[in-house]
């Protein structure tokens, strides 16, 4: 969820949900990365979690970040520029 705030700042909420009405695998991780690959936030699913969520974070217009989903060494990354 991307919500505009003051002075070209956006508040971002990221959630990871399973397909259909299943639970997430307990080893899956959702990671927020800076451009330098530094981990800013990381959350790992627990047994029978319906979703995982990063803490709300703010990004200014022109800034970028990446999200990574990691499941036992297999990962998917997506880069975003606001």
Phi, psi and omega per residue, in radians:
X1 nan 2.261 -3.118
X2 -2.021 2.048 -3.086
X3 -2.127 2.122 3.085
X4 -1.129 2.517 3.090
X5 -2.190 -2.635 -3.131
X6 -1.473 2.641 2.982
X7 0.881 0.888 3.086
X8 1.054 0.546 3.055
X9 -1.871 2.375 3.131
X10 -2.034 2.397 3.028
X11 -1.660 2.337 -3.057
X12 -2.194 2.297 3.046
X13 -2.092 2.227 -3.111
X14 -2.085 2.252 3.074
X15 -2.218 2.588 3.060
X16 -2.069 2.109 -3.110
X17 -2.038 2.614 3.051
X18 -1.362 2.876 3.011
X19 -1.223 2.500 3.112
X20 0.969 -2.532 -3.070
X21 -1.839 0.727 -3.135
X22 -1.697 3.117 3.061
X23 -1.760 2.720 3.050
X24 -1.279 2.585 2.999
X25 -1.085 2.422 -3.047
X26 -1.171 -0.227 -3.132
X27 -1.720 0.038 -3.096
X28 -1.382 2.453 -3.128
X29 -2.168 2.517 3.012
X30 -2.007 2.178 -2.996
X31 -2.244 2.363 3.022
X32 -1.786 2.176 -3.083
X33 -2.075 2.483 2.981
X34 -1.372 2.958 3.099
X35 -1.007 -0.498 -3.135
X36 -1.388 0.067 -3.086
X37 1.310 0.083 3.079
X38 -1.191 2.378 3.104
X39 -1.348 2.122 3.114
X40 -1.612 -0.763 3.096
X41 -2.532 2.648 3.072
X42 -2.631 2.395 3.079
X43 -2.388 2.429 3.136
X44 -2.051 2.413 3.115
X45 -1.169 2.621 3.035
X46 -1.864 3.033 3.137
X47 -1.037 2.242 3.085
X48 1.172 0.455 2.999
X49 -1.261 2.350 3.078
X50 -1.428 -0.402 3.075
X51 -2.899 2.878 2.973
X52 -2.186 2.721 -3.032
X53 -2.515 2.369 3.006
X54 -1.387 2.730 3.023
X55 -1.130 2.573 3.094
X56 -0.955 2.321 3.092
X57 -2.336 2.812 -3.097
X58 -2.024 2.505 3.133
X59 -2.398 2.394 3.078
X60 -1.502 2.720 3.067
X61 -0.974 2.315 -3.137
X62 1.665 -0.292 3.112
X63 -1.413 2.792 3.128
X64 -2.345 2.837 3.113
X65 -2.783 2.943 3.086
X66 -2.228 2.629 3.006
X67 -2.030 2.439 3.131
X68 -2.245 2.365 2.983
X69 -1.952 2.137 -3.066
X70 -2.118 2.201 3.092
X71 -2.253 1.733 3.087
X72 0.903 0.801 3.084
X73 1.641 -0.284 3.043
X74 -1.600 2.241 -3.075
X75 -2.335 2.693 3.062
X76 -2.226 2.288 3.132
X77 -2.166 2.551 3.061
X78 -2.395 2.290 -3.119
X79 -1.762 2.402 -3.111
X80 -2.209 2.459 3.010
X81 -2.163 2.188 -3.117
X82 -1.591 nan nan
